[in-house]
Amino acid sequence: MLVMSQHIEDGLVWISATDQRFTVNGLPWFEENGREFIRLPKRAQGVVRDPVWDLSVMPSGGRVRFRTDSTTLKLRVQHRRSEIAMPHMCAVGCSGIDLYEGPPRRMVYWKSNTLIEAGKAYVNAYFKELPRKRREFTLYLPTYNDLARLEIGLDPDATIQSPTRFRLARPVVFYGTSITQGGCATRPGMGHVPMLGRRLGVDVVNLGFSGNGKSDLKVADLITEIDAACCVNDCTANMDLPGMQERYAAFNERLRARRPRTPLLLLTAIRFAAENFARDAQRDEVNARVIDTYRQFRRRSDKHVHFLDCRKIIGFEADHPSVEGVHLTDLGYQRLTDGLAPVLRKLLKLS
């Protein structure tokens, strides 16, 4: 049993977000990891490639959920990393924490933290002195930064209750690239993975690893530990042709062998802006391998493997919805969500 961590300061009770009164979703190994905000199990360090592990300590897709009647809500945050932003992605997008109000299918954005600092703890007020009312909250954790510390400041007499259940007991797991991880959405809740979670009212797990969605078999083994409602494989933008030939089919075979009845959705990469001007022959071949792999499963009568060509969602167009020709803006993520939502709704048998 985790010892509850809290203290009174400035008229508020400050409670660690790892406290068992809060519900944490999107981090499958949270309990095994001693309730730390890490996307892979600690035992994977030294097993998966170092870049994958380094990216896994960024809790993209992780959420802290609870209901409370507090009239005030503040967060105290601390990161270990010194980089809080990137040239093509703002600090709120990289290191921010979004607050949403409402149950899974009716969540409404409230606010993000605007003060973000490196190397020391900082405090943001999300609201204060509101009329007392029980509200349901979701905190979306940072996309491209770690969390050495996260405390939630509430009224000392506030109640904390469990949030509304998702429509499905099992999560949808997304494996892939920086686009999967959430780069370059303006804030953590605006990638397609969190948007699909809200659109469908389901739990989601984000295993996007920036530049490192390379069909590592050790990562496949970890994914199969998750009892998922569906798995979405969107790694091809990080794959070259030799890597596809060597590992892509094997990666998916590993998923099918260990989770034969779990729906698996294979995605091509979107088209990048440069493809408006010159054909990328290798990218075409990489995407063709996705189609070939899908057909191989279908020829073996594996009806649980599915395919979606994302080039039909974001393809040849004058105003490419990206920051620099590759990584999506919020508009691009909205379009990706619109394209994926009906497919997943059908696979998950959701009305």
Protein Blocks (a to p, Z undefined) as FASTA:
>chain_A
ZZdddddeehiacddfkbmkbccehilklmmnoopacfbdfklgokacfklmmmmmpcgh
iacddddfbfbdcdddddfbfbfbdfkbcfklmmmccddeddfklcccfbdcfbdcehia
cdddfbghiacddddddddddfkbccfbdcddddfkbccddddddfbfbdcdddddfkln
opacfbfklcmklmmmmmnopacddfbdehiagopaklmmmmmmpccfbdcddfklmpcf
klmmmmmmmmmmmmmmmmmmbccddddddddfklmmoccfklmmmmmmmmmmmmmmmmno
pakbccddfklmmccdfblcbfnopaccfklmmmmmmmmmmmmmmmnopZZ
